[in-house]
Amino acid sequence: MAASFSHRLRCCGALVVLLAAGAALSGCASMSETVAPAFADPGKYELYDCKQLEAERKGLAARTADLQRLMDKAETGTGGAVVSELAYRNDYVAVRGSAQLADDAWRRNRCRETPPNAPPSPSTPQRPDIKPAPKPGSAAR
């Protein structure tokens, strides 16, 4: 009888621990959106120009999407939520924080997206149109 009671007590204790861990991990997901900037350097993008910010924002968006896919894939396996949290959540939160700071700098600088087929900027050196010299012996008739 005593052995049965201690077995039940251990099972209930394990259940309570699992429920507490699940509650803690589920709280991390909603908390990450508000805490994310705390995991990034707030002055990182202060000296970036719009062109640099545009490239950085695209890179951060791609990295965020990659981490989200990895987290989603990990969650499909046994114990996946725990694996997802342990393996990817810190990186995901840090990248999201950097993305938020880059977006803030983007807005502060009043940057605009570069159109996909935009001509090269004037600061890019242009090659003049040079026609090849005629070959010797070929006269224009």
N, C-alpha and C positions, 0 to 999 in steps of 0.2 A: 504494500500500500504506500509506503514512504517512497519507494523507488518510482512508482507511478506519479506521485505528486511532484517529485523533483524533475521528472521527465517533462511533465506538463509545464512546470515553471520555466524550464529552459526553452521549451518551444515558444511559449508566450514571450519570453525575453527576446528571443531571436526575431520573432514577428515584430515586436515593438522597435527593435533596432533597424530592421528593414524598412518599416514604415517611416521612421524618423529620417533615415538616409534618403528615401524617396522624396519626402517633403523638402529636405534640404536641397537636394539636387534640382527639384522642380522650381524652387525659389531662385536658384542661380540664373535660370533662363530669363526671368523677368528683370532681375536685378542687373544683368549684364548690360542692358540698354542704358541705364542711368549711370552706371559705374564705369563704363567703357573709357571715357576720356581720362579717367584717373590713371589708366594704364599706358598712356602715351605722353610723349614730351610736348607740352603745350607750346613751346617756342620753335618747334621743328620747322614749321612752314612759314614763319614770319618773313623770311627773305626770299621765298619762292616767287617767281613771276607767274603769270597766267599759263604760259606754255608748260612750265615745270609742274604746276599744280594740276593741269589737265592730264599729263602723263601719270602723275602720282595717283590721282583719283581713279584712273582707269586700272592701274595696277592693283590698287587696294580693293576695288570692286571685284576684280578677277580673283584675288586671293580670298576674299570673303566668300565668294561663291564656291571656290574649291573647298574651303574648310567646311562650309555648310553641307556640301555633297558628302564629304568624308564623315561628318557627324551623322548625317542621315543614313549612310551605308552602315556605319558601326551600330546604329540603333536597331538594325534589322536582325542582328545576331543575338545569341544568348548573352545576357548581361550587357547588352549593347549600350544602354543608357549610361551605365557606369563607365564603360570603355570610352564612350563619346566624351563624357565630361572630363575624364582624366587625361585623355590623349589630345583633345582638340580645343576644349573650351577656353583655356588661357590664351592660346594663340588667336582664337576667334575674337575674344574680348579685346585683346591688344590691337588687332587689325581694325576692328570696328571703332575703337577709340581714335586711332590714327585717321581713319576715314572721316570721322566727325570733325576732327580738327582741320583736316584738309578742306572739307566743305565750308567750314567757318572762314578760313582764309580765302577761299574762292569767292564767297559772298562779300567779304570785306574789301577785296580787290576789284569787285564788280567785273569779274571775268565772264567771258561768254565762250560757249563751245565752238570749236573750229568746225566749220562745215566740212563734210566728207570730201568734197571735190574742190576745196579752196585752192586758189593759186598760191604759189610760194610767197612768203612774206618778203617785203622789200629788203630786209636785212640779209636775205640769202643772195649771195653773189650770182649773177646771171651770166651765162656764156653768150657772147654776141654771136649772131648768125654769120658765120664765115663761109663763103662759098669756096670750094676747092679750086686751086689754080688749074688752068688748062694744061693738059699734058703737052710736053714739047713735041713739035712736029704735027700737031693737030691744029689746023688753022680754021678759023670760023669762016664759013663760005656763005 
